Amino acid sequence: MTKTAFYIILFTLISLSVTGQNDPVLFTVDGSEIRLSEFNYIYSKNNGSKADYSKESVEEYLDLYTNFKLKVAEARDKRIDTLPSYIEELAGYRRQLADSYIVDKELSKRVAQQAYERMQKDIAVSHIQINLTIKSSKSKERIARKKIEAAQKALESGRSFAEVVQEFSEDKRSKQRDGSLGYMTAILPEGFYDLEAALYNTPVGEVSNIVRSKLGFHILKVDGHRPARGIMEVAHILIRKKFKGVTNPNASKEAEDVFLHLKNGKSFKSMVVQRSQDNNTKNKDGLLPEFGIGKYETSFEDAAFSLMKDGDFTEPVESSLGFHIIKRVSKNEMQSFEKMQNDLFKRTKQKDRQAAGKEQLNEEIKSESGYTCDDNVMETFIQMLDGTFYEYKWTAPLFKDEVLCTLGNEKYMLSHFVKFCKAQGRSRMQNNHDVLLSIAVKELYAKFIDEKTIDYQQERLEEKYIDFRNLMREYEEGILLFEITKEEVWDKASNDADGIASYYSAHEKEYKWNERAEVEEYSIRSTDASVITKILKKAGRQDAEKVASSFNKTEKKPELVMYSDKVYEKEDEEMKGLTWKSGALTAPNINNALKMTTFKKVKRIIPASQKTLDEARGFVISDYQMELEKKWLVELKKKYKVNIIEPVLAELIK
């Protein structure tokens, strides 16, 4: 059995749960306590619907679990938990599990929760935009920044937002509306997280700081809040202002006529077919795809979201296209965070959102840990540096090694940071004198302390998360169980030739062949009925070797008749279609695509017989291992005292 396969089986069997205040001890193994909650969780999980808590069921499972704990106790007694291989494997697993916990339990949940809270509100916003693509050169970025800073100064001088929009903004569409973008809501796409953050963090009537997005630089003005409208589905009837290239002066009156028909009882579906001029939805009962805010024109959205219940419809609503009568089909109300959590996790996997979430998490951890940094040590170090810092093979100057920062109980020396800087050759080179030396060093220090912050948090996971602590305990005991069982049972049985032979001799009668059939399996390179008939006729009288010799006598390649000898028991799948008697033939199986024909023949019936040790070896070793394990458990029960707390067990049994 491989270690991976063993762990899969083991982890299905064992899963530990929280030890609570009202959690009595169910049993002890050599003084080590196993609490009721641990056993109860495993029992109910692994028995599923069969977990009836009957006396027989509970005691049977308790026996299995005490056996497991006995083996773990033996592994610890033999100090397997001190072996370098064990320590290394456990540490590797912990690193993997800790990384996923930081991301899944802390970071992902944090950003998902933040997005969910923001989704509760729609924000009316106006902006000033200076266009700049992500791939723009640094010179273009400097020019764009000067423009947005000029707009910012204009606002600070007291000029109105609308006036500054007209002078500076490069977003032509919103410029026509004095910068208004209407209402927006989370979750904004990748590349707009900072804009979303400014959107939700700026008070109504106030102006944000400069914000960068994938479109450029922005200054936002928050015009108002409202409860989020959410997502809805509608159908509509459209009477166009201009239809088939011709302006329709009666569009408004036609829409009113449709509305009157609906009020008088005409079905919405029939009016869509008869009157709607939206060819994209006419054959779909007027149905539009689900939408939230920002999808359609404000007049359309306002009217749609004003409908109070499914089936309600509006009076004619004007848009740039024409006049709409809108019917509410359904509206998705905001669900609880728990119900939306998985979907939110997927939607918030954006790099900029995750990066911001990580930064916020790190700041919180630093605050909790009592993080400090000695600015004087940092500034003294920076003063010692020169332009060679940007070179890949930079050599640090001589420095006094002092405490640079503390995180929890951990002190990090200046030498730790210097070592980190040396390893960041590519990052140092990328700055290439474009960044001030002090800024370049402080950027590296930010990366350094971020790493140490995550390390600090990972070290605290056992105390912070009960399920993490239990998983680590589970894996730890799993490794111990694997190693001790391998040593005491599997390896002993596999390598004990005398013991295997002795066990076989004592249990020889248990290893027998049932009645078997020796079968000839034919493959014919032909589907010609006359050829197949001849071969079948000959196969009925002669063995396969003679049949093949007869039809392959011209020594043509490839051969016409091929065969192989197999031995099967009566219940084997391969015996289907064969009569259990010597000489029996199956009907030919013709495969026209491959131009092949196959059939089988029972050559002879082999009576039931005794298996030799070699023939039964796999079964013998398996049974021998079971016997060794039983004897081992008897020894363990003598060595380690198991004490069942009967009153606690009695309360568990129903």
C-alpha positions in Angstrom: 0.0 0.0 0.0 1.4 3.5 -0.9 1.5 6.2 1.7 -0.8 8.4 -0.3 -3.5 5.6 -0.6 -3.1 4.9 3.1 -3.7 8.6 4.0 -6.8 8.7 1.9 -8.2 5.7 3.7 -7.1 7.0 7.1 -8.5 10.5 6.6 -11.9 9.0 5.7 -11.7 7.2 9.1 -10.3 9.9 11.3 -11.3 13.5 11.7 -10.9 15.4 14.9 -13.2 17.9 16.4 -13.1 20.7 18.9 -12.6 20.1 22.6 -15.2 22.3 24.4 -15.8 23.3 27.9 -18.5 20.7 28.4 -16.6 18.0 26.7 -15.9 15.1 29.0 -13.1 12.5 28.5 -14.5 9.3 26.9 -11.4 7.2 27.3 -7.7 7.4 28.0 -4.8 5.5 26.4 -1.8 5.3 28.8 -3.1 8.5 30.4 -3.6 10.4 27.1 -7.2 11.8 27.0 -9.6 11.3 24.1 -12.7 13.5 24.5 -16.3 12.7 23.7 -16.5 15.4 20.9 -13.6 13.8 19.1 -15.2 10.3 19.1 -18.7 11.6 18.5 -17.6 13.5 15.4 -15.7 10.6 13.8 -18.4 8.1 14.7 -21.3 10.2 13.1 -19.2 11.2 10.1 -18.0 7.7 9.1 -21.3 5.9 9.9 -23.5 8.5 8.2 -27.1 7.5 8.1 -26.2 4.3 10.0 -25.0 6.2 13.0 -27.9 5.1 15.3 -25.8 5.3 18.5 -26.9 1.8 19.5 -24.9 0.0 22.1 -23.6 -2.5 19.5 -22.7 0.2 16.9 -21.0 2.6 19.4 -18.9 -0.1 21.1 -17.8 -1.6 17.8 -16.6 1.8 16.6 -15.0 2.6 20.0 -13.0 -0.6 19.7 -11.7 0.4 16.3 -10.7 3.9 17.6 -9.0 2.7 20.7 -6.9 0.3 18.5 -5.9 3.3 16.4 -4.9 5.3 19.5 -2.9 2.3 20.8 -0.8 2.2 17.6 -0.2 6.0 17.8 1.0 5.6 21.4 3.4 2.9 20.3 4.8 5.1 17.5 5.4 7.9 20.0 7.0 5.5 22.4 9.4 4.4 19.7 10.1 8.1 19.0 9.1 8.0 15.4 7.9 11.6 15.9 11.6 12.6 16.4 12.8 11.2 13.1 14.1 13.9 10.7 12.0 12.4 7.9 8.8 12.6 10.0 9.6 16.2 11.1 10.3 17.2 7.5 7.1 15.6 6.1 5.0 17.2 8.8 6.6 20.6 8.3 6.0 20.4 4.5 2.3 19.5 5.0 2.0 22.4 7.5 3.5 24.9 5.1 1.0 23.8 2.4 -2.0 23.8 4.7 -1.0 27.2 6.3 -0.6 28.9 2.9 -4.1 27.8 1.9 -5.5 28.8 5.3 -4.1 32.3 5.0 -5.6 32.6 1.5 -8.9 30.8 2.0 -9.7 31.5 5.7 -8.4 35.0 6.0 -7.6 36.8 2.7 -10.4 35.4 0.4 -13.1 35.7 3.1 -12.0 39.2 3.9 -12.2 40.5 0.3 -15.5 38.6 -0.3 -17.0 40.1 2.9 -15.9 43.5 1.9 -17.4 43.1 -1.6 -20.7 41.8 -0.1 -21.0 44.8 2.2 -20.3 47.2 -0.7 -22.9 45.4 -2.8 -25.6 46.6 -0.4 -25.4 50.1 -1.7 -25.5 51.8 -5.2 -23.3 55.0 -5.4 -24.1 57.9 -7.7 -20.8 59.3 -8.9 -19.3 61.9 -11.2 -15.6 61.9 -12.2 -12.8 63.7 -13.9 -10.7 61.3 -16.0 -7.3 61.7 -17.6 -6.7 58.8 -20.0 -3.8 56.5 -19.6 -3.4 52.9 -20.6 -1.7 50.3 -18.4 1.2 49.9 -20.9 1.9 53.6 -21.2 5.5 54.8 -20.8 6.6 56.5 -17.7 7.0 59.8 -19.5 3.3 59.6 -20.6 2.4 58.7 -17.0 4.2 61.8 -15.7 2.3 64.0 -18.2 -1.1 62.4 -17.2 -0.3 62.8 -13.5 0.5 66.5 -14.0 -2.9 67.0 -15.7 -4.9 65.3 -12.9 -2.9 67.2 -10.3 -3.8 70.4 -12.0 -7.5 69.4 -11.9 -7.1 68.6 -8.2 -5.6 72.0 -7.6 -8.4 73.7 -9.5 -10.9 71.9 -7.2 -9.0 72.9 -4.1 -9.1 76.5 -5.2 -12.9 76.5 -5.0 -13.9 76.0 -8.6 -17.0 73.8 -9.2 -16.7 70.2 -10.0 -18.7 70.6 -13.3 -16.4 73.5 -14.3 -13.3 71.5 -13.7 -14.8 68.5 -15.6 -15.3 70.7 -18.7 -11.8 72.0 -18.6 -9.8 68.8 -17.8 -11.8 65.5 -18.2 -10.9 63.3 -21.2 -14.0 61.0 -20.8 -16.1 62.4 -23.6 -19.3 60.5 -22.7 -19.5 61.6 -19.1 -18.2 65.1 -19.9 -21.6 65.8 -21.6 -23.2 65.2 -18.2 -20.7 67.3 -16.2 -18.8 64.1 -15.4 -21.8 62.1 -14.2 -21.5 58.3 -14.4 -24.9 57.7 -12.8 -25.1 54.9 -10.2 -22.4 52.3 -9.8 -22.1 49.3 -7.5 -19.6 46.6 -6.5 -18.1 44.3 -7.8 -16.2 46.4 -10.4 -14.0 44.5 -12.9 -10.3 43.8 -12.6 -8.3 46.9 -12.8 -10.9 49.1 -11.0 -10.5 48.1 -7.4 -8.9 51.4 -6.3 -11.7 53.2 -8.0 -14.3 51.1 -6.3 -12.6 51.7 -2.9 -12.7 55.4 -3.5 -16.3 55.2 -4.6 -17.4 53.6 -1.3 -15.0 55.4 1.0 -15.7 59.0 -0.1 -18.6 60.7 1.8 -21.6 62.1 -0.1 -20.8 65.5 -1.6 -17.1 65.1 -1.1 -14.3 64.6 -3.6 -11.8 61.7 -3.6 -8.0 61.8 -3.9 -6.5 60.9 -7.2 -7.3 57.3 -8.1 -5.6 55.1 -10.8 -7.5 52.6 -12.8 -6.8 50.7 -16.1 -8.3 53.6 -17.9 -6.2 56.3 -16.4 -6.3 58.8 -13.5 -9.6 59.8 -11.8 -11.0 62.2 -9.3 -14.4 61.1 -8.0 -17.3 63.1 -6.6 -19.9 61.1 -4.7 -23.3 62.5 -5.5 -25.5 60.1 -3.4 -26.3 56.6 -2.0 -29.3 54.4 -2.2 -30.0 50.8 -1.3 -28.7 48.4 -4.0 -31.2 47.6 -6.7 -29.8 44.2 -7.3 -30.5 42.0 -10.4 -33.7 41.7 -12.2 -35.2 40.1 -15.4 -37.8 41.9 -17.5 -39.6 41.6 -20.8 -40.4 44.7 -22.9 -42.4 45.9 -25.9 -40.5 48.5 -27.9 -42.1 51.1 -30.3 -39.1 52.7 -32.0 -38.8 56.4 -32.8 -37.2 55.4 -36.0 -38.2 52.1 -37.6 -36.6 50.6 -40.7 -34.9 53.9 -41.4 -38.1 56.0 -41.2 -38.8 58.4 -38.4 -42.1 57.5 -36.7 -43.9 60.7 -35.3 -46.6 58.5 -33.8 -44.3 56.3 -31.7 -45.6 57.7 -28.4 -49.3 57.3 -29.4 -48.6 53.7 -30.6 -47.0 52.9 -27.3 -50.0 54.4 -25.4 -52.3 52.3 -27.6 -50.3 49.1 -26.6 -50.5 50.1 -23.0 -54.3 50.5 -23.1 -54.7 47.0 -24.7 -52.6 45.6 -21.8 -54.7 47.4 -19.2 -57.8 46.0 -20.9 -56.6 42.4 -20.4 -54.6 41.7 -23.5 -51.7 39.3 -22.7 -48.2 40.8 -22.7 -47.0 37.9 -24.8 -49.5 38.5 -27.6 -48.8 42.2 -27.7 -45.1 41.5 -28.0 -45.8 39.3 -31.1 -48.2 41.8 -32.6 -46.6 45.2 -31.9 -43.0 45.0 -30.6 -40.3 46.4 -32.9 -37.3 44.8 -31.1 -36.5 41.9 -33.4 -33.9 40.5 -30.8 -36.6 39.8 -28.2 -39.8 39.5 -30.3 -39.5 35.7 -30.6 -38.6 35.4 -26.9 -41.8 36.9 -25.5 -39.9 40.2 -25.2 -37.5 38.8 -22.6 -34.2 40.6 -22.0 -31.1 39.1 -20.2 -30.8 39.7 -16.5 -29.3 43.1 -15.7 -28.3 45.3 -12.8 -27.6 49.0 -12.7 -25.5 50.6 -15.5 -26.7 48.3 -18.2 -29.4 50.4 -19.8 -30.4 54.1 -19.9 -31.4 55.6 -16.6 -35.0 56.1 -17.6 -35.4 52.4 -18.5 -33.7 51.2 -15.3 -35.6 53.5 -13.0 -38.9 52.4 -14.5 -37.9 48.7 -14.4 -36.7 48.8 -10.8 -39.9 50.7 -9.7 -42.1 47.6 -10.5 -43.0 46.1 -7.1 -43.9 42.6 -8.1 -43.5 40.0 -10.8 -46.0 40.5 -13.6 -46.4 44.3 -13.1 -45.8 46.5 -16.1 -45.0 50.1 -16.7 -46.6 52.9 -18.7 -44.7 53.8 -21.8 -41.1 54.8 -20.9 -39.0 56.9 -23.3 -35.4 56.1 -24.1 -33.1 57.2 -27.0 -34.4 54.1 -29.0 -38.1 54.8 -28.5 -40.9 53.9 -26.1 -40.8 50.8 -23.9 -43.5 49.0 -21.9 -41.6 47.0 -19.3 -42.9 43.9 -17.5 -41.1 42.6 -14.4 -40.4 38.8 -14.8 -38.3 38.2 -11.6 -36.0 40.0 -9.2 -33.2 38.5 -7.3 -33.1 39.8 -3.8 -29.8 40.0 -2.0 -29.1 36.7 -0.2 -27.1 36.2 3.0 -23.3 36.2 2.8 -23.2 32.5 3.7 -25.3 31.6 0.7 -23.4 33.9 -1.7 -20.0 33.1 -0.3 -18.7 30.6 -2.9 -19.8 32.8 -5.8 -18.2 35.9 -4.1 -15.0 33.9 -3.7 -14.8 33.3 -7.4 -15.8 36.9 -8.4 -13.2 38.5 -6.0 -10.2 36.6 -7.3 -9.0 39.7 -9.1 -5.3 40.5 -8.6 -5.8 44.1 -7.6 -8.5 43.2 -5.1 -6.5 40.3 -3.6 -3.4 42.6 -3.3 -5.4 45.3 -1.5 -6.9 42.6 0.8 -3.5 41.2 1.6 -2.2 44.7 2.4 -5.1 45.3 4.8 -4.7 41.9 6.4 -1.0 42.5 6.9 -1.7 45.9 8.5 -4.2 44.3 10.9 -1.7 41.5 11.8 1.0 44.0 12.5 -1.3 46.0 14.7 -2.3 42.8 16.6 1.4 41.8 17.0 2.6 45.1 18.4 4.8 45.6 15.4 7.6 48.2 15.7 10.3 49.4 13.4 13.4 51.4 14.4 13.4 54.2 11.8 16.8 55.4 12.9 18.4 52.1 12.1 16.7 52.1 8.7 17.8 55.7 7.9 21.4 55.1 9.0 21.5 52.1 6.7 20.1 54.0 3.7 22.7 56.8 4.2 25.5 54.1 3.8 24.2 53.1 0.4 25.2 54.3 -3.1 24.2 53.6 -6.7 25.7 50.1 -6.6 22.5 49.0 -4.7 20.8 48.8 -8.1 23.4 46.3 -9.4 22.7 42.6 -9.4 25.9 41.7 -7.5 25.6 44.4 -4.9 27.8 44.0 -1.8 26.4 45.5 1.4 28.6 48.0 3.2 29.9 47.3 6.7 27.0 48.0 9.1 26.2 47.7 12.8 23.9 44.8 13.3 21.0 46.1 15.4 17.3 45.2 15.9 15.5 46.7 12.9 11.9 45.6 13.8 9.9 43.4 16.1 6.8 41.3 15.3 5.2 39.6 18.2 8.0 38.0 20.2 10.2 37.8 17.1 13.1 40.3 16.6 14.5 40.9 13.2 18.0 42.2 12.9 19.3 44.6 10.2 21.3 41.6 8.9 18.1 39.7 8.2 16.9 42.6 6.0 20.3 42.9 4.2 20.2 39.2 3.4 16.7 39.7 2.0 17.9 42.7 -0.2 20.8 40.6 -1.6 18.3 37.9 -2.7 16.1 40.6 -4.4 18.6 41.3 -7.2 16.0 41.5 -10.0 13.8 43.9 -8.0 16.8 46.2 -7.3 17.8 46.2 -10.9 14.3 47.0 -12.2 14.4 50.4 -10.4 17.6 51.3 -12.3 18.0 54.7 -10.8 14.5 55.8 -11.8 13.5 55.5 -8.2 15.1 57.4 -5.3 17.4 55.1 -3.3 15.5 55.7 -0.1 12.2 54.8 -1.8 13.7 51.7 -3.5 15.0 50.4 -0.1 11.7 51.1 1.6 9.8 49.3 -1.1 12.0 46.2 -0.4 11.5 46.6 3.3 7.7 46.6 2.7 8.1 43.3 0.9 10.3 42.0 3.6 8.0 42.8 6.5 5.0 41.5 4.5 6.7 38.1 4.3 7.5 38.1 8.0 3.9 39.2 8.8 2.5 36.2 6.9 5.1 33.9 8.7 3.9 35.3 12.0 0.3 34.7 11.2 1.1 31.1 10.0 2.7 30.3 13.3 -0.5 31.3 15.1 -2.9 29.3 13.1 -3.2 26.4 15.6 -4.3 28.8 18.3 -6.6 30.8 16.0 -8.3 28.0 14.1 -9.5 24.9 15.9 -10.1 23.0 12.6 -6.5 23.8 11.6 -5.2 22.5 14.8 -7.3 19.3 14.4 -6.1 18.8 10.8 -2.5 19.1 11.9 -3.1 16.6 14.7 -4.9 14.3 12.2 -2.0 14.4 9.8 0.6 14.0 12.5 -1.1 10.8 13.9 -1.6 9.6 10.3 2.1 9.7 9.6 2.8 7.9 12.9 0.2 5.2 12.2 1.6 4.6 8.7 5.2 4.3 9.9 4.5 2.1 12.9 2.2 -0.2 10.9 4.7 -0.4 8.1 7.4 -1.4 10.6 5.4 -3.8 12.8 3.1 -5.4 10.2 3.6 -4.8 6.5 7.4 -5.0 6.3 7.5 -7.9 8.8 5.0 -9.9 6.8 6.5 -9.2 3.4 10.1 -10.0 4.5 9.4 -13.0 6.7 9.7 -15.9 4.2 9.7 -18.6 6.9 6.6 -17.0 8.6 4.7 -16.9 5.3 5.6 -20.5 4.6 4.6 -21.5 8.1 1.3 -19.6 7.9 0.5 -21.2 4.5 1.2 -24.7 5.9 -1.2 -24.1 8.8 -4.0 -22.7 6.6 -3.3 -24.6 3.4 -7.0 -25.7 3.0 -8.1 -22.1 2.8 -6.3 -21.5 -0.5 -7.9 -23.6 -3.2 -8.8 -23.2 -6.9 -12.4 -23.6 -7.8 -13.2 -25.5 -10.9 -11.7 -23.7 -13.8 -11.7 -23.7 -17.6 -8.8 -23.5 -19.9 -10.0 -21.4 -22.8 -8.6 -20.8 -26.3 -9.3 -17.2 -27.5 -9.2 -16.8 -31.3 -8.7 -13.6 -33.3 -9.3 -13.9 -37.1 -8.2 -11.2 -39.6 -11.3 -11.7 -41.7 -15.1 -11.1 -41.6 -15.7 -13.4 -44.6 -18.6 -15.7 -43.5 -17.2 -18.7 -45.5 -13.7 -18.4 -44.0 -15.1 -18.0 -40.4 -17.3 -21.1 -40.9 -14.3 -23.2 -42.0 -12.3 -22.0 -39.0 -15.1 -22.6 -36.5 -15.6 -26.1 -37.9 -12.0 -27.0 -37.6 -11.7 -25.4 -34.1 -14.5 -27.6 -32.9 -12.4 -30.7 -33.7 -8.8 -29.6 -33.1 -6.8 -27.5 -30.7 -5.8 -23.9 -31.5 -2.3 -24.7 -32.5 -3.4 -27.1 -35.2 -6.1 -24.8 -36.4 -3.6 -21.9 -36.7 -1.0 -24.1 -38.4 -3.6 -25.2 -40.9 -4.8 -21.8 -42.0 -1.5 -20.0 -41.7 0.5 -22.7 -43.6 1.3 -20.4 -46.5 3.2 -18.3 -43.9 1.6 -15.1 -45.2 2.1 -12.0 -43.0 0.1 -10.9 -41.2 -1.3 -14.3 -40.1 -4.9 -15.1 -40.6 -5.5 -17.0 -37.3 -4.1 -15.9 -33.9 -4.9 -17.4 -30.5 -4.0 -17.3 -26.9 -4.7 -19.7 -23.9 -6.3 -18.3 -20.8 -7.7 -19.9 -17.6 -10.9 -18.6 -16.1 -13.2 -19.5 -13.2 -16.9 -20.1 -13.9 -18.0 -16.7 -12.5 -15.5 -14.7 -14.5 -16.9 -12.1 -16.9 -14.9 -13.7 -19.8 -17.0 -16.9 -19.5 -20.2 -15.2 -20.5 -21.6 -16.9 -23.6 -19.6 -20.1 -23.1 -21.1 -23.4 -22.0 -19.2 -24.9 -19.1 -18.0 -28.0 -20.9 -15.0 -29.1 -22.9 -15.3 -28.3 -26.6 -17.9 -25.6 -26.2 -17.6 -22.6 -28.6 -19.0 -19.1 -28.5 -20.7 -17.5 -31.5 -18.3 -15.5 -33.6 -18.1 -11.8 -32.8 -17.6 -9.8 -36.1 -16.1 -6.3 -36.0 -16.5 -4.9 -39.5 -14.7 -1.6 -38.6 -11.5 -3.5 -37.7 -12.2 -6.4 -40.1 -11.7 -8.8 -37.3 -13.6 -11.8 -35.9 -13.2 -13.3 -32.4 -14.6 -16.3 -30.6 -13.7 -18.6 -27.6 -13.5 -22.3 -27.1 -13.4 -24.3 -23.8 -10.3 -26.5 -24.3 -10.8 -28.4 -21.0 -12.4 -28.2 -17.6 -9.8 -28.2 -14.8 -11.1 -29.8 -11.5 -10.9 -27.9 -8.2 -7.4 -28.1 -6.7 -5.1 -26.9 -4.0 -3.2 -23.6 -4.7 0.6 -23.7 -4.3 2.2 -21.1 -2.1 3.4 -19.2 -5.2 -0.1 -19.2 -6.6 -1.6 -18.0 -3.3 1.2 -15.7 -2.2 -0.7 -12.4 -2.4 -3.6 -13.8 -0.3 -1.3 -15.5 2.1 0.8 -12.4 2.8 -2.4 -10.3 3.3 -3.8 -12.9 5.8 -0.5 -13.2 7.5 -0.4 -9.4 8.0 -3.8 -9.5 9.6 -2.6 -12.2 12.0 0.5 -10.2 12.9 -1.7 -7.1 13.5 -4.0 -9.1 15.8 -1.1 -10.4 17.8 0.5 -6.9 17.9 -2.8 -5.3 19.2 -2.9 -8.0 22.0 0.7 -6.9 23.0 -0.2 -3.2 22.8 -3.3 -3.7 25.1 -1.0 -5.3 27.7 1.6 -2.5 27.3 -0.8 0.5 27.4 -3.7 0.8 29.7 -7.0 1.7 28.0 -9.6 3.2 30.4 -13.1 3.7 29.2 -15.2 6.2 31.2 -18.3 4.1 31.4 -20.8 6.9 32.6 -19.7 9.1 29.6 -20.1 6.1 27.2 -23.5 5.3 28.7 -24.7 8.9 27.9 -23.6 8.5 24.3 -25.5 5.3 23.7 -29.2 5.7 22.7 
